[in-house]
């Protein structure tokens, strides 16, 4: 684990942030450890492992859908099922509108099950 002084933090914040993105770093003041800086992903992992609620500020921003939601809000290309499934998987992994992606995947499955009969 790398350690930096509070003076380093003032003078080299970019370098310290890059180091913290790789592994937690200790910030020392007068030679004593005062804080730990880590990536958001590591923070969220630790919070989840401790069964603690992750603060909203630490979560990635979610796109906001305004107004009434049409049935096909994410507009996956139904004519190309492979492209649509890949797009859904990409959105799901990226955390984009997860509730909407889930309902869209269910709607999409119903569409193809109905079409297969």
N, C-alpha and C positions, 0 to 999 in steps of 0.2 A: 504494500500500500504506500503510495507516494504521500509526502507531507509537504505543505507549503506554509509559509508564515502569513500573518495578516497583512504585512507589507507586500508580500508577493501577490496576495489577492488584489490589492489596489493597483499594482503595477503590471500584473500579468494575467488579468482575469480571463482573457481568451484562451491562453495556454492551459490554465487550470480547468476551465470548462471542458476543453477537449480531453484532458486527462480524466476528468470525472465522468465523461461519457463512456470511457473504457473500463474504469474501475473506480470505486469510491476513493476519495482523497481526504486527508486530514488537514484542517486549517489550524495552525498553532498561533497562539498569542502569548508572548513572553515565554516561549518554550513549552507551554502547556497546550494539550489538545483542547480546542474550544468548539469545533464544529466539524461535521463530515459533509462533504459535497458528493453527490452521486447522480447518476442519470435518472430521469423520470421513470424509465422502465424498471430499473433496479428498485427505486422507491416503491412503485406500484407492486412489484413482486413481493417485497418485504411486507407491505401492508396487507396484501392478500394472504400471505403465509401466516400472518398474525391474526387473521380474520378481522381486520380493521377496515372501516370504510375508507375508500380512497377519496380524498378531497376532489371536488369538481375541478378545481384549478389545475390538478395534475392530469386530468383526462384530456385526450385529444379533442379538439373542437369538432363538433358534429355539424354538418350542414343542416340548415333549418328549412323545412318545407312550409311555405306559407299558403294559406287559403285551403279550400277543400281539396282533399287528395283524390285524384282520379284513380280508377281501378289499376291502371298501369303506370304508377308514379315514377318508376325508375327506367321505364322504356327499354327493357331488354328486348333484343331482336328475336322475336318468336319464330321468324322464318329460318333462323340459323340456330338450332338448339345448342350446338357445341359452343358457339360464341356466347350465347346467353348464359349458359352454365359457367363458363370461364369468367364472365363479367360478374356474375353473382358471387362466385368464389372469391374473386379479387376484392369486391366490396365487403364481403363478410370478413375476410382476413384483415382488411384495412379498417374495420370498425365503422364503415359508412352506413348510417341509417339502419342499424342492425335489426330493429323491429320491423321496419319496412321491407328490408331484404328478406327477412324470414317470411313475412306474409306474401311477398312477391314470389318467392320460391314455391310456396304452397299453391298459389294461384297458377303458377307456371306448370307445376306438376299436374294439377287438375286439368289444365288446358291440354296437355299431351296425353293424359290418361283418357280423357273424353275423345280425343282425336284418334286414339289407337283402337277404339271399339268399332 
